[in-house]
Amino acid sequence: MFTSVKNAIGNVQSNQAIFIHTGAAAPHILIKELVAQSDRLKNVQIYQLHTEGPAPYAEVQYKDSFFVNALFVGSNVREAINSDRGSYIPIFLSEAGRLFSSGAIKLDIALVSVSPPDKHGFCSLGVSVDISKTAVDEARIVIAQVNENMPRTHGDGIIHIDQIDFLVEGNQELPVLPLHELAEEEIQIGNYIASIIEDRSTLQLGIGAIPNAVLAALGNHKDLGIHTEMFSDGVIPLVESGVITGKYKAKHPGLIVSSFLVGSKKLYDFVDDNPLINMLNAKYVNNSRVISQNPRVVAINSAVEIDLTGQVCADSIGSSIYSGVGGQMDFIRGASISEGGKPIIALPSRSKKGFPKIVHRLRPGAGVVTTRAHVHWVCTEYGIVNLYGKSIEERTKLLISIAHPEDREALERSAFETGIG
């Protein structure tokens, strides 16, 4: 069962379709060997969500060997995706695994990272179950890097070594995300959002400054729950202080439900063999019908830009692909139909380069991830507004009110000239 990494990767052949484990679980020892054998490989189709760490197969010198098909785009493959060395597949995270299980994409090989097998022969997919479990189930050959640093998590990611064709010993530290000091506008956004979150709410948060700012502002709340596609370190102090209990969740009460996670060593230690953490398949976690069964779901998602009618672009900068659809619509819709739910789009009023994020029209080629019919709450550092049930003219005025003050006059003029304000 155990073999050398060279022998294991020797099973990859030209023109095959292979899957690479998601996020912090990317098996970099297998990836390194895959690239080392690139001279004998042609047109290998790589399928993946975002991965942490290097993605050498996406570099220009390997363009004849590998082609990257990204269901969500990270910085390590972004340049390749926007060139002739890769492509972006827009899809809801809730449906991404179905590409494999339906046969729309026939996987030859899955490259994954797992925790060491226990005395019964069971390993764990650890910090990334998402669509990776489906890839393991559907691939003809499964090659697993056994990593002692991979947390053993409870839920759908438990697999027996009989499901794995080749095991490779390969310890590596999991990638960690540095914690940055929150900017003033991020703190303000967090405070605005916290002000509309009720006790006993169920939260969906991603990672990054705004989710961290929201979590930091929830210290006086009671009995919050977590049902989210991913989470990071910010939940730990709220669990330890008793703010997050999950007591009033309808689905999996008392448990933190997630699909993948990325964070610090402290986070990985926190989830290791922790029955409180339930890591489940994205087709379930991101199912809007499942999400909506919890009361008071608060879904917090961000955007590249939003136009004055409420259309949200979240996967591209104009026609240049930046990230992906991910789970935004899964949770926006789930929160919308949850009893007392609040779907929120949160974004600073301007980008780090000073470009407005609330705009008259989306840039040419921009992808609408969340339609104006789905948008409810929108928050910037200048306030939080609810567009639900509002006309085009009403939402135009509300969005201008939370735009950067220096952008408001131009937005008002544009809205007047086009008859929407």
C-alpha positions, 0 to 999 in steps of 0.5 A, a space after each residue: 500500500 505504501 510506496 515511493 512518491 516517484 512510483 505513485 506519481 508514475 501512475 499519472 499519464 498524459 491526457 488524464 484528468 486529475 484532482 488536487 486537494 483543496 486549500 491548506 490540504 494541497 499535497 505539495 510533496 505529490 505536486 512537486 513530484 508531478 512537476 518533476 515528471 512533467 517531461 513525460 506528460 502531455 495535456 494533463 487536465 488539472 481540476 481544483 478549487 483554490 489551493 494554498 501554497 505554490 502551484 508550479 504546474 501552472 507556470 509557463 514552462 509546463 504549459 505543454 504538460 499541464 492545463 489548469 481548470 479552476 473551479 475557484 481561482 487563487 493567486 497561485 493560478 490566477 495568471 495562468 487562468 487568464 492566459 492560454 494555460 488554464 481556464 475558469 469553470 463558473 459553478 456554485 460550490 454546492 454543485 461543484 462535486 456533482 461535476 465528478 459524480 455525474 460524469 460530466 468530468 471523469 476523474 482519472 486520479 485524485 491527489 489528496 493529503 490525509 492524516 495517518 491511518 488509525 488502528 482501524 485503518 481510517 484516515 481523515 481528509 482533515 481541513 478540506 472535505 468540500 468537493 475533495 471527498 467526492 473526488 476521492 469517491 469518483 476517481 479511478 485512482 487515489 494517491 494520498 500523501 500521509 501527513 502527520 501534521 494533518 488534523 483528524 477531523 470528524 464528519 464526511 472526510 473519514 476514508 479507509 485505506 482500502 479506498 486509497 490505491 497508493 499511500 506516500 509518506 510525506 510530512 509537511 507543515 500546513 500553510 498558515 494565514 498571517 493575522 493582519 491588524 484590522 484597518 479602521 474601515 474594516 472595524 467599522 464594517 464589523 461593527 455595523 454588521 454586528 449591530 444587526 446580528 441577533 442572539 441565537 443567529 447562525 453565521 456563515 463567514 469566510 476568512 479575511 479582514 471583514 469576517 474577522 472584524 465581524 467576529 471581533 465585534 460579537 463578544 456580547 452576543 449569546 448562543 450564536 451558531 456556525 454553519 459555513 463553507 469555511 472558517 478561520 481563527 476568529 471563531 476560537 475566542 467566541 467558542 472559548 468565551 461561550 458566545 458560540 454554542 450552536 444551541 439553537 441551530 435546527 441542523 446539527 445543534 451544538 456543532 460547528 458545521 463547515 466544509 474546509 478551513 484555513 488559518 493558523 497552527 492554533 486553528 489546526 490544533 483546535 479542530 484536531 479530533 474535536 467532536 465539536 467540529 463537523 466537516 461535511 461535504 460541500 454539496 450538503 453544507 452549501 445546499 440552500 435548503 439545508 442552510 435555510 432550515 436554521 433560523 436567523 442565518 446571517 450570511 456575510 459575503 464580499 464583492 469586487 464591486 456592486 452597481 447602483 441597481 444591486 448587481 454584485 460582481 464577485 468573481 472578476 475584475 471586468 473580464 479578468 477572472 479574479 476568484 470565483 462564484 464559490 458559495 456566495 449564492 448558496 448562502 445568500 439564497 439560504 439566508 434569504 429564505 431562513 426564518 429571520 435570515 439576513 444575507 449581507 454583502 460587505 465591502 469597503 467603499 473603495 479598493 486598496 488602489 482607491 477605485 470605487 466599489 459602488 459604481 454606476 455600472 459594472 465594468 465591461 465583462 464583469 460577472 454577476 455572481 449575485 443578482 439584484 433580485 437576491 441582494 438584501 443588506 449591503 454594508 460599507 464603512 459608511 453604513 449598512 442598508 437593506 435593499 430588500 423590496 426596494 425599487 431601482 430608484 430607492 436602492 440607488 439612493 441607499 447605495 449612494 448613501 454608503 458610497 465613499 463621500 468623494 464618489 457620491 456626487 458623480 454617482 448621483 449625476 450618473 444616476 440622474 442622467 440615466 434615469 435610475 436615481 
